[in-house]
Amino acid sequence: MKKIAISLPDAQAGAIERIRRRLRIPRSQVIQRAIAVYLTAEGHHRAVRAYEEGYRRRPEGAEAEALVQATAATLEQEEWS
């Protein structure tokens, strides 16, 4: 594991300290969890952006619309009780 030194605004440091006390975990664990959440969200945003860029390069055409219509027609025929 790598150790690093960082500077935080007082408000962030205070929030970390409150969380640490409430959860009874080390400060480093609070920060590790926060970074994990951030990295997961960033990965999700990156995947969405890649999908959007791909869609702009090659938008869905008539085939996709036909599939949507066929699916809708099939669902209308199903009994939903």
C-alpha positions as CSV (number, residue, x, y, z in Angstrom):
1,M,0.0,0.0,0.0
2,K,1.3,3.5,-0.9
3,K,1.2,6.4,1.6
4,I,0.5,9.9,0.4
5,A,0.2,13.3,2.0
6,I,-2.7,15.6,0.9
7,S,-4.1,18.9,1.9
8,L,-7.8,19.3,2.4
9,P,-10.0,22.3,3.0
10,D,-11.1,22.5,6.7
11,A,-14.7,21.6,5.8
12,Q,-13.7,18.4,4.1
13,A,-11.3,17.5,6.9
14,G,-14.0,18.1,9.4
15,A,-16.5,16.0,7.5
16,I,-14.0,13.1,7.2
17,E,-13.4,13.3,10.9
18,R,-17.1,13.2,11.7
19,I,-17.6,10.2,9.4
20,R,-14.6,8.4,10.9
21,R,-15.9,8.8,14.5
22,R,-19.4,7.8,13.6
23,L,-18.3,4.7,11.7
24,R,-15.4,4.0,14.1
25,I,-12.9,3.5,11.2
26,P,-9.5,5.0,10.4
27,R,-9.4,8.3,8.5
28,S,-7.6,6.5,5.6
29,Q,-10.5,4.0,5.3
30,V,-13.0,6.9,4.9
31,I,-10.8,8.4,2.2
32,Q,-10.3,5.1,0.5
33,R,-14.1,4.5,0.4
34,A,-14.7,8.0,-1.0
35,I,-12.1,7.5,-3.7
36,A,-13.6,4.1,-4.6
37,V,-17.0,5.7,-5.0
38,Y,-15.5,8.5,-7.1
39,L,-13.6,6.1,-9.4
40,T,-16.7,3.9,-9.9
41,A,-18.8,7.0,-10.8
42,E,-16.1,8.3,-13.1
43,G,-15.9,4.9,-14.9
44,H,-19.7,5.0,-15.3
45,H,-19.6,8.5,-16.7
46,R,-16.8,7.5,-19.1
47,A,-18.8,4.5,-20.4
48,V,-21.9,6.7,-20.9
49,R,-19.8,9.3,-22.8
50,A,-18.3,6.5,-25.0
51,Y,-21.8,5.2,-25.7
52,E,-23.0,8.6,-26.7
53,E,-20.0,9.3,-28.9
54,G,-20.5,5.9,-30.6
55,Y,-24.2,6.7,-31.1
56,R,-23.4,10.1,-32.6
57,R,-21.0,8.4,-35.0
58,R,-23.4,5.7,-36.0
59,P,-27.0,6.4,-34.9
60,E,-29.6,3.7,-34.8
61,G,-31.5,3.5,-38.1
62,A,-34.6,1.9,-39.4
63,E,-33.6,-1.6,-38.1
64,A,-33.7,-0.4,-34.5
65,E,-37.0,1.4,-35.0
66,A,-38.5,-1.8,-36.5
67,L,-37.3,-3.8,-33.5
68,V,-38.9,-1.3,-31.1
69,Q,-42.2,-1.5,-33.0
70,A,-42.1,-5.4,-33.1
71,T,-41.4,-5.5,-29.4
72,A,-44.2,-3.1,-28.6
73,A,-46.6,-5.1,-30.7
74,T,-45.6,-8.4,-29.0
75,L,-46.0,-6.9,-25.6
76,E,-49.4,-5.7,-26.4
77,Q,-50.5,-9.3,-27.2
78,E,-49.2,-10.6,-23.8
79,E,-51.6,-11.2,-20.9
80,W,-50.4,-9.1,-18.0
81,S,-52.4,-10.4,-15.1
